[in-house]
Amino acid sequence: MKVYTGKPDRKTKLSHRMPRKSVTKRAFKCDGGPYDGATLYLTDGETMIFTANGQTGQYINGEWKQC
């Protein structure tokens, strides 16, 4: 059992009051691969390697790279 040893009248800082950092995403139109013609919104322009519809690879700046 955890016991709180602080003073009950002390107000703690809540993390949800802190402003969040914005994340910039760019739209990339997929060229080739399982999602040909779809739009992906990526932060760094690159996806991790994944398998979809029997194809394994990744999108780099919207272009499909087979792995």
C-alpha positions as CSV (number, residue, x, y, z in Angstrom):
1,M,0.0,0.0,0.0
2,K,1.3,3.4,-0.9
3,V,0.9,6.2,1.6
4,Y,0.8,9.9,0.6
5,T,3.1,11.9,2.9
6,G,2.6,15.3,1.4
7,K,0.4,18.0,2.8
8,P,-3.3,17.7,1.7
9,D,-3.6,21.5,1.1
10,R,-0.6,21.5,-1.3
11,K,-1.7,21.9,-4.9
12,T,0.3,19.8,-7.4
13,K,1.2,20.8,-10.9
14,L,-0.8,18.9,-13.4
15,S,0.8,17.9,-16.7
16,H,-2.3,18.6,-18.7
17,R,-1.9,22.3,-18.0
18,M,1.4,22.3,-19.8
19,P,1.2,23.3,-23.5
20,R,1.8,20.5,-26.0
21,K,4.4,20.6,-28.7
22,S,2.9,20.7,-32.1
23,V,3.8,17.9,-34.6
24,T,4.2,18.9,-38.2
25,K,2.9,16.4,-40.7
26,R,3.0,16.5,-44.5
27,A,0.8,14.8,-47.0
28,F,2.4,12.3,-49.3
29,K,0.5,10.7,-52.2
30,C,1.4,7.0,-52.4
31,D,3.0,5.8,-55.6
32,G,3.0,2.0,-56.0
33,G,2.6,-0.6,-53.4
34,P,-0.6,-1.8,-51.6
35,Y,-1.9,1.8,-51.0
36,D,-1.3,3.2,-54.5
37,G,-3.1,6.5,-54.9
38,A,-3.9,7.0,-51.2
39,T,-2.7,9.9,-49.1
40,L,-0.5,9.4,-46.1
41,Y,0.2,12.1,-43.5
42,L,3.8,11.5,-42.2
43,T,6.0,13.4,-39.8
44,D,9.4,12.4,-41.3
45,G,8.3,11.3,-44.7
46,E,9.0,7.6,-44.0
47,T,7.0,4.7,-42.8
48,M,8.3,1.6,-41.0
49,I,8.6,-1.7,-42.9
50,F,5.2,-3.4,-43.0
51,T,3.3,-6.1,-44.9
52,A,0.0,-5.5,-46.6
53,N,-1.8,-7.6,-49.2
54,G,1.2,-9.9,-49.4
55,Q,3.7,-7.1,-50.1
56,T,6.5,-6.2,-47.7
57,G,8.1,-2.8,-47.9
58,Q,7.9,0.8,-46.8
59,Y,7.0,4.2,-48.2
60,I,9.7,6.8,-48.4
61,N,8.5,10.3,-49.5
62,G,5.4,8.6,-51.0
63,E,7.3,6.1,-53.1
64,W,7.0,2.3,-52.4
65,K,10.3,0.5,-51.7
66,Q,10.1,-3.3,-51.8
67,C,12.0,-5.1,-49.0
